Amino acid sequence: MTDAPRPLAALTEGTSMRLLAPALAAPALLLAAGCNGPRPKGKENRAAANARMNLVSSKVGYEQALQSFHAGQFDRALKEVTGAIAKSPDQPAYQVLLGRIMLETHRLEAAKAACDEAIKLDEKCHEAHYYRAVVLERWSDDHEASEAPRAAFDADP
C-alpha cells in the first residue's frame, strides 16, 4: 500500500458529511468573526503615518530638486519640486524653489505666481519677496520692484 495523498472523497468515505462539514467550517468562522475591518484608532494612526511619510518624501524630493537646481538641471529640478509640492503644498520653501527654477528658465509669470503663493503661505518668507522683486525688475516695473525689497526686509529684519 502506498502513502500517496488521497482525494477528499476518499478521506470522507465512511464518514458522515454532517460531522465533517462543521469541522471544516469552524476555522473559517473563527477567522471571520474577528475581521470587522480596522478600528477608528487604527485608521487615525494610519492617516498620521501616511502624513509623516508624505512629509519625509516631500523633503527628500525638495532636497533632490535643490541639488538639481544648483547643478543646472532645471528640468529634473522642476519635476522633483512639483512632486514635493504635490505631497506637501503648505511649504513656502518649495514654492520659492519653484519660482527660482521658473526665473532661471525665463518663465517670469510662473515665477511670480510661485513667489506669490509662497508669500500667501508665509508672509514673512523674505526669499519669496526677494525673488518676486527680481521678476518685477526684469519686467521693468520699477515702482513695484522697489517696494518688494522693503517687504522682504520687513518680513525678516
Order of alpha helices (4+ residues) and beta strands (2+ residues): alpha-alpha-alpha-alpha-alpha-alpha-alpha-alpha
